[in-house]
């Protein structure tokens, strides 16, 4: 009982870590995109 419980919790932790990594990379990609947009718009504003 305890062994199967530990195994399932370990599986959940592994899945959670994988999910966190995926969301982290997705968020970082969106963050880089936003930074690029900000730099682009700042450049446009300074040109005026």
LINLIN-V401039 format. One record per residue. RES is the residue in one letter. PHI is phi in degrees with one decimal (NA if undefined). NEAR is the number of other C-alpha atoms within 12 Angstrom. D_CENTER is the distance of its C-alpha to the mean C-alpha in whole Angstrom. Layout:
res=<RES	RES>
phi=<PHI	PHI>
near=<NEAR	NEAR>
d_center=<D_CENTER	D_CENTER>
This chain:
res=<X	X	X	X	X	X	X	X	X	X	X	X	X	X	X	X	X	X	X	X	X	X	X	X	X	X	X	X	X	X	X	X	X	X	X	X	X	X	X	X	X	X	X	X	X	X	X	X>
phi=<NA	-64.4	-63.8	-64.4	-64.2	-61.8	-63.4	-66.2	-67.2	-65.3	-62.0	-63.1	-62.0	-61.0	-62.5	-63.8	-64.2	-62.1	-62.4	-63.6	-63.3	-62.0	-66.2	-62.5	-65.2	-64.0	-63.6	-63.9	-63.5	-62.6	-64.1	-62.8	-61.1	-64.4	-62.0	-62.1	-61.6	-61.5	-62.0	-60.8	-68.0	-64.1	-61.2	-64.1	-66.8	-70.0	-68.6	-65.0>
near=<7	8	9	10	11	12	13	14	14	14	14	15	14	14	14	15	14	14	14	16	14	14	15	15	14	14	14	15	14	14	15	14	14	14	14	14	14	14	14	14	14	13	12	11	10	9	8	7>
d_center=<35	33	32	30	29	27	26	25	23	22	20	18	17	16	15	12	11	11	9	7	6	6	3	1	4	4	4	6	8	9	9	11	13	14	15	17	19	20	22	23	24	26	27	29	30	32	34	35>
